[in-house]
């Protein structure tokens, strides 16, 4: 596993301490995104060579296998076979998106599906729920969550095929 320090601490002693502690790279904010991308890509290549295991890919290059929402178990099954346990709110949100099979779901429709009344939901709250769910899925599976943003509308289920 590679280790990259991304910090605001820019003193020479801080950099040397970080590298001495085992960091493969020590980057000081603000970071050049292209440089960070190259460092991470190189670490993934090195890790793949040392373990002889396939490196999970993210983004547009990822293999598009279907995700499965297991509503009765409150789980999201990743293409890799990893399961993500869902809270009731997360399950309600994903069930509404999956039922539409890739068609966009408006913010207000998602709020309604999660049991929010018309006067108690707000767009920011929904975005926080989606953001946390995406982070949880990526943290537990190493894959990008099957939730696609639809600009000016809301979100859509994006799993490669029907749930």
C-alpha positions in Angstrom: 0.0 0.0 0.0 1.2 3.4 -0.8 1.2 6.4 1.5 0.9 10.0 0.4 0.9 12.9 2.8 -1.2 15.8 1.7 -0.8 18.6 4.2 -0.4 22.4 4.8 2.8 21.7 6.8 5.5 22.9 4.6 8.6 23.2 6.8 11.6 21.2 5.9 11.5 19.2 9.1 7.9 18.3 8.6 8.6 17.0 5.1 11.6 15.0 6.2 9.6 13.6 9.2 6.8 12.5 6.9 9.1 10.8 4.4 11.1 9.2 7.3 7.8 7.9 8.7 7.2 5.9 5.4 5.5 8.3 3.1 6.0 7.6 -0.6 5.2 11.3 -1.4 4.8 14.4 0.7 2.7 17.1 -1.0 2.0 20.6 0.4 -1.3 22.4 -0.2 -2.3 23.7 -2.6 -1.6 20.6 -4.6 -1.3 20.3 -8.3 -4.0 17.8 -9.2 -2.1 16.4 -12.1 0.9 15.7 -9.9 -1.3 14.0 -7.3 -2.9 11.9 -10.1 0.5 10.8 -11.4 1.7 9.8 -7.9 -1.4 7.8 -7.2 -1.3 6.1 -10.5 2.3 5.1 -10.0 1.6 3.8 -6.5 -1.3 1.7 -7.9 0.9 0.3 -10.6 3.6 -0.6 -8.1 1.1 -2.2 -5.8 -0.4 -4.2 -8.7 3.0 -5.5 -9.6 3.9 -6.4 -6.0 0.7 -8.3 -5.3 0.0 -9.7 -8.8 -3.7 -8.9 -8.1 -5.8 -6.8 -10.4 -6.0 -3.1 -9.4 -9.5 -1.8 -9.0 -10.2 0.9 -11.6 -12.3 4.0 -11.0 -14.0 6.5 -13.2 -14.5 6.1 -16.9 -12.1 3.1 -17.3 -13.9 1.0 -14.8 -15.5 -2.3 -15.9 -19.2 -1.7 -15.9 -20.8 -4.5 -14.0 -24.3 -4.2 -12.5 -24.8 -3.2 -8.9 -27.7 -4.9 -7.0 -29.9 -3.3 -4.4 -31.0 -5.9 -1.9 -33.9 -4.0 -0.3 -35.0 -6.9 1.9 -31.6 -7.0 3.5 -30.9 -3.3 3.4 -27.7 -3.9 1.4 -26.1 -2.7 -1.8 -24.1 -5.4 -3.5 -21.1 -4.2 -5.5 -19.9 -5.8 -8.7 -17.0 -7.2 -6.8 -19.3 -9.0 -4.4 -18.7 -6.7 -1.5 -21.9 -5.7 0.4 -22.6 -2.3 1.9 -25.1 -2.1 4.7 -27.5 0.7 4.3 -29.4 2.9 6.7 -33.1 3.3 6.2 -32.6 6.7 4.6 -29.9 5.4 2.2 -32.1 2.4 1.3 -35.1 4.6 0.6 -33.0 6.9 -1.6 -31.4 4.1 -3.6 -34.7 2.2 -3.9 -36.3 5.3 -5.5 -33.4 5.7 -7.9 -33.2 2.0 -8.8 -37.0 1.9 -9.5 -36.5 4.5 -12.2 -33.9 2.3 -14.0 -31.6 5.1 -14.9 -34.2 7.8 -15.5 -33.5 11.0 -13.5 -35.2 11.5 -10.2 -36.0 15.0 -9.0 -34.9 16.2 -5.6 -38.4 16.6 -4.4 -39.3 13.0 -5.4 -36.2 11.7 -3.6 -37.2 13.7 -0.5 -40.7 12.2 -0.6 -39.3 8.7 -1.0 -37.3 9.2 2.2 -40.4 10.3 4.1 -39.7 14.0 4.2 -42.7 16.3 4.1 -42.8 19.1 1.5 -42.0 21.8 4.0 -39.1 20.0 5.8 -36.8 19.0 3.0 -34.1 21.1 1.4 -31.7 20.5 -1.5 -28.6 20.9 0.6 -29.8 18.1 3.0 -30.3 15.7 0.1 -26.9 16.6 -1.3 -25.3 15.8 2.0 -27.1 12.4 2.2 -25.9 11.5 -1.3 -22.4 12.8 -0.6 -22.1 10.7 2.5 -23.5 7.6 0.8 -21.1 8.0 -2.1 -18.2 8.2 0.4 -19.4 5.2 2.3 -19.7 3.1 -0.8 -16.3 4.0 -2.1 -14.7 3.5 1.4 -16.3 0.0 1.7 -16.0 -1.2 -1.9 -13.2 0.8 -3.5 -15.7 1.5 -6.3 -17.7 4.6 -7.3 -21.3 4.5 -6.1 -24.0 3.9 -8.7 -25.4 7.4 -8.3 -25.2 9.8 -11.2 -25.8 13.5 -10.8 -28.2 15.0 -13.4 -27.6 18.7 -13.6 -30.6 20.8 -12.8 -32.8 17.8 -12.0 -31.5 15.5 -9.3 -29.9 12.0 -9.5 -30.2 8.8 -11.4 -29.3 5.1 -10.8 -26.1 4.4 -12.7 -25.2 0.7 -12.3 -24.6 -0.4 -15.9 -27.9 -2.2 -16.1 -31.2 -2.5 -14.4 -31.1 -3.3 -10.6 
